């Protein structure tokens, strides 16, 4: 069973930064972050494989950085230059058999303009 626990969300002004953390219940080749704003579908934000190769949504490229510490089964999302439109619930995710499994609670990020 995949268990993922996110932390690090909060409220910031536009232009500010936040760092999200996620502790996983095991080792997963792909880990990532997704987000969901009220009234919107969940969308991909970033992912990274175990070797460190990262993929980002166009909307966050150059502002967000995903990283992981495999030994600690932890993945991070450093978010800089935050915009109002980054406001959402952020979910950690781990891929198992090509299916993304999400953290249960997520962590809220609110950016005020």
FENMOJO-V632985 format. One record per pair of residues at least 6 apart in sequence whose ideal C-beta (glycine too) atoms are under 8 Angstrom apart, sorted by the first residue. I is the first residue (numbers start at 1). J is the second residue. Records with the same first field share a line. If there is no record, write none. Layout:
I=J, J
This chain:
1=25
2=24, 25, 26, 28, 94, 96, 101
3=24, 25, 104
4=22, 23, 24, 25, 91, 92, 93, 94, 101, 102, 103, 104
5=22, 23, 92, 103, 105
6=20, 21, 22, 90, 91, 92, 103, 105, 106, 107
7=20, 21, 22, 107
8=18, 19, 20, 21, 107
9=18, 20, 90, 106, 107, 108, 109, 110
10=18, 108, 109, 110
11=110, 111, 112
12=18, 82, 109, 110, 111, 112
13=111, 112, 113
14=82, 83, 84, 111, 112, 113
15=81, 82
16=82, 111
17=78, 79, 80, 81, 82
18=79, 82, 109
19=76, 77, 78, 79
20=33, 76, 77, 79, 90, 92, 107, 109
21=74, 75, 76
22=31, 33, 74, 75, 76, 77, 92, 103
23=72, 73, 74
24=31, 73, 74, 75, 92, 94
25=73
26=73
27=50, 70, 73
28=50, 94, 95, 96
29=49, 50, 95
30=47, 48, 49, 50, 94, 95
31=47, 48, 68, 75, 92, 93, 94, 95
32=44, 45, 46, 47, 48, 55, 66, 75, 92, 93, 94, 95, 100
33=45, 46, 47, 66, 75, 77, 90, 91, 92, 93
34=42, 43, 44, 45, 90, 91, 93, 100, 102
35=42, 43, 45, 86, 88, 89, 90, 91, 109
36=42, 43, 88, 89, 91, 106
37=85, 87, 88, 89
40=88
42=91, 102
43=57
44=57
45=56, 57, 60, 64, 77, 90
46=54, 55, 56, 57, 60, 64, 66, 77
47=54, 55, 66, 93, 95
48=54, 55, 66, 67, 68, 75
50=68, 70
52=68
54=65, 66
56=64, 66
59=85
60=79, 86
63=79, 80, 81, 82
64=77, 78, 79, 80
65=77, 78, 80
66=75, 76, 77, 78
67=75, 76, 78
68=74, 75, 76
69=76
75=92
77=90
79=86, 109
82=109, 111
83=111
84=111, 112, 113
85=111
86=109, 111
87=109, 110, 111
88=108, 109
89=106, 107, 108, 109
90=106, 107, 108, 109
91=102, 103, 106
92=102, 103
93=100, 101, 102, 103
94=100, 101
95=101
